[in-house]
Amino acid sequence: MSATTPTPENDVPGRIMARETAEQPAVLRRILEEGAPRIRQVAQEVAARKPRFVLLTARGTSDNAALYAKYLLEIRLGLPCGLTSMSTTTAYGARPDLTDVLVVTVSQSGGSPDLVASTRAAREAGAITVAVTNNPDSPLAAVSEYHIDIMAGPEKALPATKTYTASLLALYLFVEGLRGGDGAAAKALPDLAEQLLARQDEVRTLASRYRFAERMVITSRGYGYPTAKEAALKLMETSYIPALAYSGADLLHGPLAMVDNVSPVIAVVTDGKGGAALQPVLDRLRGRGADLVVIGPAGQVEQASAGFVLPVEGVPEELQPILEILPLQLLAYEVTIARGQDPDAPRALAKVTETR
């Protein structure tokens, strides 16, 4: 192809990821307008059975969504939660008594054998099982007692974008339903998401800082911690930059030693108790001269080397992760493009990962 020949749209690197990232406001609206009644019904039926604690099962991006649900369930409901170690069932054959335990399995495809097997075993052991997937016809939905459809539509790019935020919103509505709420606080999210995604030029400027980065650290606390983990995953699977995600508290317990004045650090600062808990960490990072970029409220961004201001005024802290991840998805995309790679097709990855 000559330099003057237009590149066919199908050959444009990242076109699928870009399109699916842009679809997120519409997906959030669809869940709120069409999916919320079914989610509320499932939540009411589960709440009536009074589960004694919760186990969350997931892999990859869905595991970060499950971690978000853990914060919701423990903070909003006071229910103790754990993240399942599936190999105890699938590899070691353990069969714990799960009578009256709520097991929530989150999976974009609903097709990974270990997720299906562990959920089937949990149901046989007496658990109340809920599958949260983008595929109501999946094997996982079939073995679960209840299913919540995240309604994101087909996702073709290997990096998950719209299925992640759709999972967060569906889980939020489910937890609100468990506590008898109506989820009305989420109504502003689609419009706010549109506003954030329209600021891609700001993110492109930010991405220029990381084109030649050899490693990155991403940190947060509270509800923002799952966002930090998901941002790190997106950067690693698209740009291949080793991105290490730490709770701010864990960062102080040793890993802070690797941060110096050339270390790029991204801090996800929620407007709430999690952000307040992160402040001593930010002070330590600034003291070490770190190249600190903040994703958060204006007052926090002003104290950093650079950042991206989130419109979170009036948005409850527990809903901010749905907005926080959007500029970080764009960042992963822009950094990858700047490095001459295609974010749609990371090497060595498949859309449905089958683990056992």
C-alpha positions in Angstrom: 0.0 0.0 0.0 1.4 3.4 -1.0 1.7 6.3 1.4 -1.1 8.1 -0.4 -3.5 5.2 -0.3 -6.2 5.6 2.4 -6.0 2.9 5.1 -9.2 0.7 5.1 -11.2 1.2 8.2 -10.8 -2.5 9.0 -7.1 -2.1 9.2 -7.0 0.9 11.6 -5.4 -0.3 14.8 -7.7 -0.1 17.8 -10.8 0.7 15.9 -12.9 -2.0 17.7 -11.7 -1.0 21.2 -12.4 2.6 20.4 -15.9 1.8 19.2 -16.7 -0.3 22.2 -15.3 2.2 24.6 -17.6 4.8 23.0 -20.6 2.6 23.5 -20.5 2.7 27.3 -22.9 5.6 27.9 -25.5 3.7 25.8 -24.9 0.5 27.6 -25.3 2.2 31.0 -28.6 3.7 29.9 -29.8 0.3 28.6 -29.1 -1.3 32.0 -30.9 1.4 33.9 -33.9 1.5 31.6 -34.3 -2.1 30.6 -32.2 -4.3 33.0 -32.8 -2.7 36.4 -36.3 -4.3 37.0 -34.9 -7.9 36.5 -31.9 -7.1 38.6 -34.2 -5.8 41.4 -36.3 -9.0 41.2 -33.3 -11.2 41.5 -32.0 -9.2 44.5 -35.4 -9.3 46.2 -35.6 -13.1 45.9 -32.0 -13.5 47.2 -32.6 -11.1 50.1 -35.6 -13.1 51.2 -33.4 -16.1 51.7 -31.1 -14.2 54.1 -27.6 -15.3 53.0 -25.1 -15.4 55.9 -22.1 -14.4 53.8 -21.0 -14.0 50.2 -18.4 -15.6 48.0 -17.4 -13.9 44.7 -15.9 -15.9 41.9 -14.3 -14.4 38.8 -11.1 -14.1 36.6 -9.3 -11.2 34.9 -11.4 -8.1 34.4 -14.4 -9.7 35.9 -12.3 -10.4 39.1 -11.8 -6.6 39.4 -15.6 -6.1 39.1 -16.0 -8.8 41.8 -13.6 -6.9 44.1 -15.8 -3.8 43.6 -18.8 -5.9 44.6 -16.9 -7.0 47.7 -16.5 -3.4 48.8 -20.2 -2.7 48.1 -21.4 -5.8 50.0 -19.3 -5.3 53.0 -19.8 -1.5 53.3 -23.4 -1.1 52.2 -24.8 -4.4 53.6 -22.4 -5.4 56.3 -22.1 -8.8 54.8 -18.8 -10.6 55.1 -17.4 -11.5 51.7 -14.5 -13.5 50.3 -13.0 -14.0 46.9 -13.1 -17.7 45.8 -10.0 -19.7 45.2 -11.5 -21.9 42.5 -8.6 -24.4 42.4 -9.7 -25.6 45.9 -12.7 -27.1 44.1 -11.5 -27.7 40.6 -8.0 -29.0 41.4 -8.2 -30.2 45.0 -11.8 -31.4 45.0 -12.8 -29.6 48.2 -16.5 -29.5 49.0 -17.2 -27.0 51.7 -20.7 -26.6 53.3 -22.2 -23.6 51.5 -25.7 -23.8 52.9 -27.2 -20.3 52.9 -24.1 -18.8 51.3 -24.5 -16.4 48.4 -22.1 -17.2 45.6 -21.9 -14.6 42.8 -19.9 -15.5 39.7 -18.9 -12.7 37.4 -17.9 -13.6 33.8 -18.2 -11.6 30.5 -18.5 -14.8 28.5 -19.8 -17.3 31.1 -17.7 -19.9 29.3 -14.6 -20.7 31.4 -14.7 -24.3 32.6 -13.4 -23.5 36.1 -16.0 -20.8 36.7 -18.7 -23.2 35.5 -17.4 -26.2 37.6 -16.9 -24.2 40.8 -20.4 -22.6 40.5 -22.0 -26.0 39.9 -20.2 -27.4 42.9 -21.3 -24.4 45.0 -24.9 -25.0 44.1 -24.6 -28.7 44.9 -23.1 -27.7 48.3 -26.2 -25.6 49.1 -25.2 -22.1 47.9 -27.5 -19.6 46.4 -25.8 -19.0 43.0 -26.0 -15.9 40.9 -24.2 -15.5 37.6 -23.5 -12.1 36.2 -22.6 -12.4 32.5 -23.0 -10.8 29.1 -24.3 -14.1 27.7 -27.7 -15.4 29.1 -27.2 -18.6 27.0 -23.8 -19.4 28.5 -22.9 -22.6 30.4 -22.4 -20.5 33.5 -25.9 -19.1 33.3 -27.2 -22.6 32.8 -25.7 -24.0 36.0 -26.6 -21.0 38.2 -29.9 -20.6 40.0 -30.2 -16.9 39.0 -28.7 -14.9 36.1 -28.1 -11.2 35.7 -27.6 -10.1 32.1 -25.3 -7.0 31.9 -26.7 -6.2 28.4 -23.5 -4.8 27.0 -24.0 -6.4 23.5 -21.2 -8.2 21.6 -17.7 -7.3 22.7 -15.1 -8.1 20.0 -12.0 -6.3 21.1 -9.8 -8.5 23.4 -9.5 -5.8 26.1 -12.8 -5.6 28.0 -14.2 -2.1 28.2 -18.0 -1.9 28.1 -18.5 -5.3 29.8 -16.5 -4.0 32.8 -18.5 -0.9 33.4 -21.7 -2.8 32.7 -20.7 -5.4 35.3 -20.0 -2.6 37.8 -23.4 -1.0 37.3 -25.3 -4.4 37.3 -23.5 -5.3 40.6 -24.3 -1.9 42.1 -28.0 -2.3 41.3 -28.0 -5.9 42.6 -26.5 -4.8 46.0 -28.9 -1.8 46.1 -31.7 -4.3 45.5 -30.5 -6.5 48.3 -30.8 -3.6 50.7 -34.1 -2.4 49.4 -32.8 0.6 47.4 -33.9 1.6 44.0 -30.5 2.6 42.5 -31.7 6.1 41.6 -28.3 7.6 42.4 -27.0 5.9 39.2 -29.2 7.8 36.8 -26.7 10.5 36.1 -23.9 8.1 35.1 -24.7 7.8 31.3 -24.5 11.6 30.8 -21.4 11.9 32.9 -19.8 9.1 31.0 -20.5 10.8 27.7 -18.8 14.0 29.0 -15.7 12.1 30.1 -15.3 10.2 26.8 -15.6 13.4 24.9 -12.3 14.5 26.5 -10.0 12.1 24.7 -7.6 14.8 23.6 -6.7 15.4 27.2 -6.0 11.7 27.7 -3.9 11.7 24.5 -1.7 14.5 25.9 -1.4 12.5 29.2 -0.5 9.4 27.2 2.6 11.0 25.8 4.2 10.8 29.2 4.1 7.0 29.1 5.1 6.2 25.5 8.6 5.0 26.6 7.7 3.9 30.1 9.3 0.7 31.3 7.0 0.2 34.3 4.2 2.0 36.1 2.6 1.9 39.5 -1.1 2.5 40.0 -2.5 3.0 43.4 -5.8 3.8 45.2 -7.8 2.9 48.3 -11.3 1.8 49.0 -13.7 1.8 46.1 -11.0 3.1 43.8 -8.7 0.0 44.4 -10.6 -2.2 41.9 -10.2 0.7 39.4 -6.4 0.7 39.9 -6.3 -3.1 39.4 -8.4 -2.9 36.2 -6.3 0.1 34.8 -3.1 -1.9 35.4 -4.6 -4.9 33.6 -5.6 -2.8 30.6 -2.2 -1.2 30.3 -0.4 -4.5 30.6 -2.6 -6.4 28.1 -2.6 -3.6 25.5 0.7 -1.8 25.7 2.7 -4.5 27.4 4.0 -2.1 30.0 4.4 -3.8 33.4 1.9 -2.0 35.5 1.7 -2.8 39.2 -1.5 -2.1 41.1 -1.3 -1.6 44.9 -3.6 -0.6 47.6 -2.1 2.6 49.0 -1.7 0.8 52.3 0.2 -2.1 50.7 2.3 0.3 48.7 3.7 1.7 52.0 4.6 -1.8 53.2 7.6 -2.2 51.0 6.9 -1.5 47.3 7.3 2.3 47.9 11.1 1.6 47.9 11.1 1.1 44.1 9.5 4.6 43.5 11.9 7.4 42.6 11.9 10.7 40.7 11.6 8.9 37.3 8.9 6.5 38.4 5.5 7.1 36.8 2.7 6.7 39.4 -1.0 7.0 38.7 -3.2 7.6 41.8 -7.0 7.0 41.5 -8.4 9.3 44.2 -12.1 8.9 45.0 -14.0 11.8 46.5 -14.8 10.3 49.8 -13.3 8.2 52.6 -11.1 6.1 50.2 -9.5 9.3 48.9 -9.0 10.6 52.4 -7.3 7.4 53.4 -5.0 7.7 50.4 -3.7 11.2 51.4 -0.7 10.0 53.5 0.3 7.8 50.5 0.2 10.8 48.1 2.3 12.8 50.5 4.9 10.1 50.6 4.9 9.8 46.8 5.4 13.6 46.4 8.1 13.5 49.0 10.0 10.9 46.9 9.6 13.1 43.8 7.5 10.6 41.9 6.0 11.6 38.6 2.5 11.6 40.1 -0.6 11.7 37.9 -3.9 11.9 39.7 -7.3 10.8 38.4 -9.8 12.4 40.7 -11.4 15.7 41.9 -10.0 19.0 40.8 -8.4 19.8 44.2 -6.4 16.6 44.0 -5.2 17.0 40.4 -3.9 20.5 41.2 -1.4 19.0 43.7 0.0 16.4 41.2 2.4 16.6 38.3 -0.5 16.1 35.9 -3.9 14.5 36.0 -7.5 14.2 34.8 -10.3 15.9 36.6 -13.4 13.8 37.2 -16.8 15.4 37.5 -17.7 13.6 40.7 -19.5 16.4 42.6 -22.8 14.9 43.8 -21.8 11.4 42.7 -21.7 8.9 45.6 -18.3 7.4 46.3 -19.6 3.9 45.6 -20.5 4.9 42.0 -17.4 6.8 41.1 -15.5 3.7 39.9 -17.8 3.5 36.9 -16.5 6.9 35.9 -12.9 6.6 37.1 -12.1 3.7 34.7 -13.1 5.6 31.6 -10.1 7.9 31.2 -7.9 5.0 32.1 -9.3 2.9 29.4 -8.7 5.7 27.0 -5.2 6.0 28.4 -4.4 2.3 27.7 -5.7 2.8 24.2 -3.7 6.0 23.5 -0.5 4.6 25.0 -0.7 1.5 22.9 -1.4 3.4 19.7 1.6 5.7 20.5 3.8 2.7 20.9 2.8 1.4 17.5 0.7 -1.5 18.7 -2.9 -2.6 18.1 -5.0 -2.7 21.3 -7.6 -4.8 19.6 -5.4 -7.8 19.3 -2.9 -8.2 22.1 -0.4 -11.0 21.6 -1.0 -14.4 23.1 -4.6 -13.6 24.3 -8.0 -15.0 23.4 -11.4 -13.3 24.1 -12.7 -16.4 26.1 -9.9 -17.7 28.3 -10.6 -21.3 29.3 -8.9 -22.2 32.7 -9.6 -25.2 34.8 
